[in-house]
Amino acid sequence: MREIRKIQIALPSLGDDEWLAVREPLQSGWLTQGPKVAEFEAAFRERLHVRHALATTSCTTALHLALAALGVGPGDEVIVPSFTWVATANAVVYCGADPVLCDVDPRTYNIDVESCAAKVTPRTRAVIAVHLFGLCAEMRQLSTSLPASVAIVEDAACAAGASFDGKPAGTIGEVGCFSFHPRKAITTGEGGMLTTNRDDIATRAAVLRSHGASASKDTPDEPNAYLPPDFDEVGFNYRMTDVQAAIGLVQLRKLDQFIEERERKARFYRDALADIEWLRQPAWPNSGKHAWQAYVTYVDPKIAPLSRNALMARLHDRGISTRPGTHAVHMLGYYRNRFSLKPDDMPGACDCDRNTLAIPLHNRMSDDDYAYVVDCLREIARGA
Ligand SMILES: *Cc1c(COP(=O)(O)O)cnc(C)c1O
């Protein structure tokens, strides 16, 4: 009898370096956004070769800031691929704008460029291109299919370290938004980052991130730093803490090593599972780098001997934790009801919702753990 292993779907990789790094802000007493956040932002800018990086409390709030800084508001439409984490669409609702869902390509799980282009109207202000699971959306095709007046915001929540055509994810559209949730490759607990090459967006986002406080009106030769700023509009408090940034700085230094290992394991899965015809392996990038936030397979309902959910149950019995890739937003209650949407309205996203399966991939699994997952899947495929 083989011993049952306990394998989690994802697990952050934190060590003594992070533990030591949080001592500085804790001992200094500077806990909110301060020198560590500035250092983390600078390191992120340098890593991505981007003009601006603003740390936030999450990718969700970074997306909200990005749209607000672009001036998206009531009466505007923003196109969002339906197969994504619900937060992508929620950010549009926060702005009082209308989210317009479009379909995805079930081969890549990313935005279907034709479906997106067909949803453009005179009211369309932006498209959110999601780089799902770390694979970049087809950014070139997407941008050529859109009118110049439509901004592209990258939801790069899963894509720290990914690239497309030699460009880092998050630097291709007008704005990029990253997540440091523990399910992503690098983490600060909760946390996010907004990146942009546009000075105007960075300035607007910085103001909105901190309650809408206007920059000091004082002239440089009269620095009355003790006078409070003015508040010309309603902003938010989306500031990251220095404790989180201290962790993020250490994590960012490990990003390349994390991705390299994830890529090696992804290749192992791909080769070891290639002959299970009904379990389609994830797409590899044509040009650029996959960040492998998750390894998401597809259980082909036309030829699989068991359903995706039955397979999840069988793996669960063997101690292996799995998840559906993500959900189709047009099938979730709020969006389904608000826009009277049927599953078939976006057949690609519906297919992905029902048949995708993320299997464990993270930086705290041993070679034996990976081999165990493969053994269990092959055993199930043999009908054992
Ligand atoms: C995780 C994720 C988000 C949300 O990130 P948070 O930092 O948890 O707000 C948004 N979009 C996608 C595609 C994600 O995977």
The ligand as a Gaussian input file, in Angstrom:
#p B3LYP/6-31G(d) Opt

LIG

0 1
 C       -6.058000      36.800000      -7.663000
 C       -6.666000      37.528000      -8.770000
 C       -7.242000      38.798000      -8.599000
 C       -7.416000      39.440000      -7.248000
 O       -6.215000      39.670000      -6.588000
 P       -6.289000      40.169000      -5.054000
 O       -4.883000      40.631000      -4.791000
 O       -6.680000      39.007000      -4.233000
 O       -7.268000      41.283000      -5.009000
 C       -7.724000      39.458000      -9.706000
 N       -7.679000      38.901000     -10.926000
 C       -7.141000      37.688000     -11.132000
 C       -7.082000      37.135000     -12.518000
 C       -6.631000      36.946000     -10.059000
 O       -6.152000      35.717000     -10.264000

